Amino acid sequence: MNKQTIIGILLIIAIFLLSEQFLWKKPKPAPAPQQQTEQTQPETAPQTETETPAQPGGLPDFFFDGDDLSEINHNIVLENDSLKIVFSSKGAVIREIYLKKFLLTDKSVVQLVPAGKTLANTILLTDSGSTDLKNLTFDYSEIEENGQKGILFSFTPEPDRIIEKKFVLGNNYSVKYNQKVHSVYPINGYSIEFNAGIRDTEDYLKAKTRDYKFFAQVDNLLNAKDLAKLNKGPVTLSGKTEWAAIRSKYFILALKDIEPVLSNSVRADTANASPAFTMTTKRDKSSIDWDEDFLLYFGPAELNLLKSHGSGMENITERGWSWLRWLVSIFAWILSFLYKLIPNYGVVILIFSVFIKIILHPFTHKSMDASLKMQKIQPRVSAIQQQYKNDPKQMQMELSKLYKEAGASPLGGCLPLLLQMPVFFALYTVLRSSLDMRQAHFVGWLKDLSEPDPYWILPILMGIFMIIQQLMMKPNKQQLEQMDEKQQAMQQSQKMMTWIMPVALFFVFKSMPAGLVLYWTVFNILSIIQQYYLQKHLNKKEMQ
C-alpha cells in the first residue's frame, strides 16, 4: 500500500468522523424556529395597564385578594454596563434580556428571550397540586445592595401572606435572585421555569440541533443534551441540582442554586425550537416558610466568565473532545494574542497557518523527501517484486534494504497528515465556537469567519490547490513506463483519487467555518511551494 492510498484512507476516515459528528445526523425535525421579523431595540417605552387580576388556577384564597385593582407594568428595567433586563410585575417575570456589548448582524442589540415569552416564573407545589403565579400582580420597588441596583417584587395582601422575588445585578453577567414564600398554609416546594428556550441570535442555523444544548450538574455529574436528543422527548434528572442552563451557539441562560443547594430535580424539554428547563425544589415535609438564593447567568459562553461563577459552569462552553482541550486552549490563546497585534482574524489565520507550517516543516520536509525518493526507486522496487514474487519473506528483506539505502519510506507521507489531524480538530473548535470569532470579518464577502463561506469560494479554491498538489506528486512519463502492469493499474486508481478526494472534501468543507477553510487552503498553498522547491532541489542534486 503506497503513500497516496494511505493518505486517501486517512482523509476518508477524517471526513467520515467529521460528517458523522457534524453533518449527517438526521434527528427528528424540530419545530420551525421563531420568526425574528420584529426589530428589538434596547430601549422600550414604558407600558402599563390596569386590570382586575383573575384568580390563577388552583391559587389558594390566602394568596388572592379579589378586591384589589393592581397596576401592571410590563417594562420595569434593571441595567448596568453589560446587561439590560426588562421585567413585568405580572408574575414578577423576565420579559427581555439585552446583552449590551453584543450585536446582531443588523446592528441591533442581542436579546435572549424569545418574543412574547418570559423567564423565571414560579409555580408553588402543594399537597393538592400546583399553583402558577404567572397571573399574580406584584408590587415592586427599586433597591440597592452592596452598591448594586436591584428590583424587589412583593405580593403582601396581609402580613402573614407574603411572596417576594428579589433580583440584584451582580458581576460578570450575573444576577442574584432570592425567592421567599411565607403563608399560613404549608407548601411542599416550588418550581422555577426557564421554559421559553433561548432566542436565535445568528443567521446560520443549519447546525442548530447540535449547537443548542441543555446542561445540568446533578449530584456532581455533568449532564448535557443537545436539541436533537431533546426533540425525542423530555428528560428528568433527580438529585442535588447545582445548576441548569440553556446554551445557543454563543450565549447562555443559566440558573444556579446557591449553597446550601436545595433544588433536587430538573426537567429538560423543548420550546420555541430550543432547549428549555424547569428546576424544582421540593421536600417531603411541607413548610410555611421558604427562602432560597440563586444566581442567574445571562451572558456569553465565555470560559473565564463562567469559571468565575464556579461549580463547573465553565463546562457549558464548547471546547471539543476532552483529550484535545489543552490544544484548543493553546490555539485560542495564540489567535487572541495575534489579534491584539493585528485586529483582523483573517490575517491572523494566515499568520497562524504559516506558524503551523513552520512547526511541521521538519516532518513534512522529511515526508516529501521520502515520497519523492520512493518515486525515483520505483523501477528497482518493481524489479525486486518481480524477482522474488514467489518468496515474500526475501522480497520484504530486499525492499527494506533498498528503502534504507535510498532513504525512502512507503509510509513517509503519513506522519504530517497524522500530526495535522489534532491540529485540524482543535482549530475547528476554536474557529467555530470561540466567541472572539463571532462576526469576525476578513475581506469582501467573508463577513463572519465562524460561519461557512456563503459563496463557496474558499472551498473551491481549496479543492483546486489540493488537485495541484496531487498532480505534482504524479510520476512522470519515464517513471510510468518503467512500472509493471500492476503498478500502472495502481497509478490509474490514484489518478481517480486525485479528482475524487478534492470533490469529496469540497462537499464537507463548504459547511465548515470559513476560517477553517482559509487555514486549510493556505496550508495547502504553503505545502505546494515547499514541494516545488524540494522537487527542484532533488532534481538538481541528481543532475550533479
N, C-alpha and C positions, 0 to 999 in steps of 0.2 A: 504494500500500500504506500503510494508516494505522498509527498508533502501536500500537493494541491487537493488530493482526495481527503486527507486527514483534516485539512483546514476547512474544506467544504462540509464535512461531517460535523465538526465543532461549531461552525456557523449555523448549520441547520438545527443543532441542539439548542444553541443560544436563541435562535428565532423561535423555536418551539416553546422554550421556557418563558420568553417574553410574551409571546402571543397567548399562551395558556394562562399566564398570570394577568395580562392586561387587556387583551383584545378579543379573545374567542369565547369568553364566558357569556352564556346566554341565560341570564336569570329571568324569572317571571317578569313580564312587563310591569314597570312601575306606573303609578298614576301620572298623568301629564303634569309637568312642573307648573307651579303657579305662574300666571302671566304677570310680568312686571311692566305693564304698559304705563302705569302711573309714574309721574316724576315725584319721587320722595325727596323733600328738601329738609335740611337740618333745622329749619325754623318752622314752627307750627303756630298758627293763630289760635288763641285761646278759644275753647268751646265749652259752654256749659249748658246744662239742661235741667229742668226741674220736673220731676216725675214722682208719682206715688210708688214706692218700692213694692213690687209684687213679692209675696212671700215665696222664697225659694222652696223647691220641692223637698219635703221632709224636714225643713228647718224647724226646730222646736220653738215653742212660743217664747221661751226665755231669751231667745236671740232676736225677737222680732217686735217691733213697735209699729203697729199698723196706723197709728195716728200721726206719725212723723212724716213731714214732707221734706225731703232732703235734696239739696242742690248737687247735681252730679257734674264733676269736672273731668273731662277726658284728656286734659292737657296740662297735667302737673309735671313740671320739668325739674330734673336734678342733673347738674352737669359740672364737669371740670375740664381741664385741657384736653383730655383724651376721650371722654365719654359724654354723651347726652342721652338721658333716659327719660322717656315720657310715660307717665303713669295715668291710670284712671282711678277715680275714687269709687267707682262701681266695681266692687270686688277687690280693691286695692291691688290691682294687677299692673303688669308692664305691657304697654302697647307698642312702644318703639324703642330701639336701641341703636344709636348712631355711634360709629367709630370715627371720630372727627379727623383722624390722621390718615384715613384710607378712603380712596375714591373708586367709583365705578368707571367704566370706560367713557361714560357720558359726563364725567367730572362731578357728578353728584356724590354726596357722602354715603358711604356704606351703611346700610340699615339691615339689622339681622333678624327682625321679627317679620314673618310672613304677613302680607297685607290683610288687615281685618282680624288678626289673631292676637292672643295675649299670652303672657307667661306669668308664672308664679301664683296661679290661682290655688286656693286652699280648699280641701274637702275634709270636713270633720267626720270621724268614724265613731259610731255609737253602737250599742247593742242592737238597736232597731234598724240599723242600716248606715247610710252616709248622708251627709248634709253639705251641699255645694254652696260656697259663699260667693259665687261669681255675681249674683244679683243683689248682694247686700251693699248698701251705700255707706261708705266710711267717711268720718270726719278726717281732716288732715291738717298738719301744721309743719312748717319748716323748723328744723332743729339743727344743732351743731354739736359734734362730739370730737374732741381732740383736734379741733381746728378743721374738721371735715364737715361738709354740708350733708344734710340728711332730710328725709321725709318720714314723719310718724303718722300712720293711718290708725284710726281707732274707731271702734263701734262700742259705745257705752251707754245703752239706754238706762241702765241702773248701776249703782256701784258694784253689785255682785254679779254683773253680766258684762264681761269685757273680752274683746278681741283686739289685739294690737299686732300690726305688721310694720316693722321699722327697717328702713333702708338708709344706709350711710355709706357714702363714697369712700373707697379705700385706695390703696396704691396698686399700680401695675394692672389696671383694668378690672379691679375687684370692687365688689360692693358687699359691705357687711349687712347681713339680713338676720333680724331677730323676729321670732313669732311667739306670741303669748296668747293663751286662752285661759280664762277663768270663768267658771259657771257654777251654778248651784246643782247642776246635773252632771253626772260622770261622763267622761269621754274616753274612748279606748285609744285614740290616736288621730292622726291626720295624714293626708297625702298632699304633696306639693307638685303641681303639674307643670311640666315643660313639654306639653303635648301638642305644641303648634309646629314643631320642626324648626328648621333654620332656613332663612331666605337665601335664594340664589344670588351670588354676587359676581359670578364670572359668565362670560358669553359662551365659552366652550363647555358643554355639559355632557358630551358623549361618554365620558368616564364617570358619570355621577354615581352610578350604583356601586362603584368601587371607592370613589373619593369620600363620599358621605358615610360617616360611621357613628355608631353609638359605643361609648366606653363607660365602664363602671369598675370601681375597685371594691370588691366584696370579699370579706374575710381575708384581706391582704392579697388577694389574687386579682390580676388584671383581666377583665373580660372585654372583648371587642367584637362587634358585629357590624359588617358593612350593610349598606342599604339593600344589596342583592339578597342577603340572608334574611333580613327583617321583612322583606317583601313576601317571604314564605310563611310568615306568621309571627305573632308577638312572642317575646321571651321574658320570663320572670325569673329574677335572681333573688334568692333569700339568703340572709346573713348580714353581718355587720357591714353596712354600706357607707363607705367613707365619702365617696363622691360618684357622680354620674355626669356624663357630658355628651353633647352632640357636636360633631365636627364636620364642617363642609371642607372644601379643599384647603382653605386658608384661615377659616375663622371658627370660633368655639363659643358655645353656650354651656356653662357648667354650673352645677350645684354641689357644694361641698359641705358636709356636716362637720361642725367644729367639735373637738373633744369636750366632754365625753360623747362619742358617737352613739346616737340613739336610733338612727334610721336602720331599719332591719329588712328592707326589701326594695327592689326597683323593678319596674316593668317597662320594657322597651317595645316600641311599636313604630308604625309609620304614620305620618301626617303631612299633607301638602308635599308629597313626593320627597320626603326627608325622614330621617330617623327622629323619634320623639321618645320621651320617657316620663314616668311618674314615680317619684320617690316617696316612700311611706315610712312613717314612724308609728308603730303600733305596739301596745302592751296587752298582755293577758289580763292584767289588773287595771281597771279603769281609774281615772283620776279627775278631779275638778280643776286641777292646775297643770298647765303645760307651758314650758318655757324652753325654747331651743334656739341655738345660734347656728347660722350658716354663713358660708362665703359664696358669693356669686361671682363667676368669671365671665365677662363678656368682652372678648378680645381676640387678637390674632393667635394662630397656632405657632407660637414662637417659643423655642426650647427654654431659654433663660427666664422669660416671663413666667412660664408655668412652673419651672423649677423653684422659683421664689415663693410659690404657694405650697410647696411640699406635698407629702403624701403620694408621691409618684405621679403627679399630674403631668409631668413632662412626657410621660408615655403616650399622651394624646397626640403628640406631634408625629408626623410621618418621617421615620428615619430608616426605612428599609429593613432588610434582614439583619438580625441581631449580630451575626458574625461579621457584618460589614460596617457596622455603625461607627467604628473607630475611623475607618477610611472616609465615610460620609462626613464626619466632623472635621477631619483634616481638610478635605476638599472645600467644604463650606467656609472654613476659616481663610483658606488661600484666596478663594474668589472674593470674599468680603474685603480682605486686605488689599487686593489688587484694585477693587472698585473704589476704595478710598483714594487711590493714586490716579486712577483713570475712570471717571464716572460714566462708563458705558460698558454694560455687561457683554455686549457683542465683542468689543475689543478685548475685554478681559478673557473671554473664552478663547479667542485667537491666541493670546499670550499663554494661556493655560495649556492649549494644545501643543505649543512649542515646548513648554516646560515638561510636559509628559513625554514628548518625543525625545528630548534630551536625556531624560532619566532612562528611557528604554533603549536609547541608541546602542549601547554595547550589546544588548541582546538581539536587537533587530539587525545590527550590522553582522554579527556572527551568524544569525539565521540566514540572511540573504546570501552571505558569502558561502555558507554550506549548501544552500539550494542551487546557486549558480555553478558551484563545483560539481554538484550532482549531475547537472545537465552536461557538463564537459566530459564526465567519465561514463556517460550513459552507454556509448558503444562498448566499452570494456565490461560494463555490467552485463550487457546483453551477451557478450562472448562467454563470460563465466556462467551465466544461467544456461546457455546452450551446452557448454562443455560438461557441466555437472548436473544436468537435468534429471539424471537417474540417481543422484547421490545428494539429497537435500542437505545433509549434515556438512559435507565437504563444501557444497555451494555456499552455505552460510559462513563458513570459516573463511573462504576465499573473498567473499564480498566484504566481510568485516575487515579483513586485511587491506582490501582496496580502499575502503572508506577511510581507514586510518591513515594510509599513505597519502591520500588526496586531500585529507582534512575536510571530508564531506560527511553528511549525515542525512539519511532519508527522513528523519523526524526533526531536522533542524529548524524547519519553518513553523513548528507548532508552539515553541516556547513564547515568542512575543504575543501570539494570539491568546494563550492561556493567561499571560500577565495582563493582557488588555481586558479580559472579561470582568475581573473585580473592579477595575477602573471604570468600565462601562456601566456596570450596575450601580456602583456608588454615585457616579456622576448623574445617572438617570434620576436617582432620588433627590439629589441636590437641586438639579435644574428644574425638576418638575414640581417639587413640594416646598422648596425654600421660599419663604415669604419675600426675601430680597429679590427673587427672580420674577415676582408678580408684576406684570405690566412693564417688564424690562425691555426697553426699546433698543434696537440696534441701528438699522438703516431702512429707509423706504418702507417696504411692505411688512417688515418684521417688527411689529409693534409690541409683541409680547413673546419673549423667548421661552417662557414656560409652557406655551401652547404650541400646537402643530403649525407648521408653515401653511397659511391659508391657500397659497397658490402652488404648493408642492415644488417650488423652485429649488430649494435646498436638497430635498430627497432626489430630484432628478440629477442635479449636479453630483451628488454623492454617488449615484449609480454610474454615471459617466466616468468618474475618476476610478471607481472600482474596476470597470471594464478595461480602462487604460492600464491599470496596474497588472491585471491578469494577462493582458496581451504582451506586456513587457517580459513576463515570465515564460512566454511560449517559446519552445525550442525553434531554432532557425531551420531552414530547409536542409542544410547539410546534416544537422543532428537528426532530423526526422528520417532521412534516407539511411542512416546507419542503424536505425532501430529495427527490431524484428516485427512481425505482424501483430503479435500480442501487445507490444508496447505502442505500436501505432494505433491500434484499436483503443488503447487506454487514453492516448492523446486526443482521440476523437471525443471520448466521453468527457475529458477535461475541457475540451473546446466548448461543448454544450454547457458545462458548468460555468464557463466564463460569462455566458449570457444569462443563464437561468438564475444564478445566485444574485447578481445585482438587481434583477427584476423582482425576485422574491424579497430581498431586503428593502427595496423601494416601497413595497406594499406594507411592510412593517414600520419603516421609519416615517412614512407620511403621517402616521398617527402619533409619532413621538414628539417630545418638546423640540421646538426649532433650535434651541440652544444645544441640545444633544446632537442633532443632525449637523449643526455647524461644527461642533467639535470633531465628529467622526469624519466629516468631509475634509477639514483642514488637516487632520491626522493622515488621511489617505494621500493628500497632495504632498505632504512632507515625506511620506513613505515613497512616493513616486520619484521625488527629487533625490532622495537617498539611494534608491535602487538604480537610478540612471547613472549617478556618479560612481557607484560601486561597480556596475557593469563596465563602465568606461575604464575604470582603474584595472579591473581584471583582464580586460581585453588588451590593454596596453602592456600589462605585465607579461601576458602570453607572447606578445609580439617581440619582446626583448630577448 
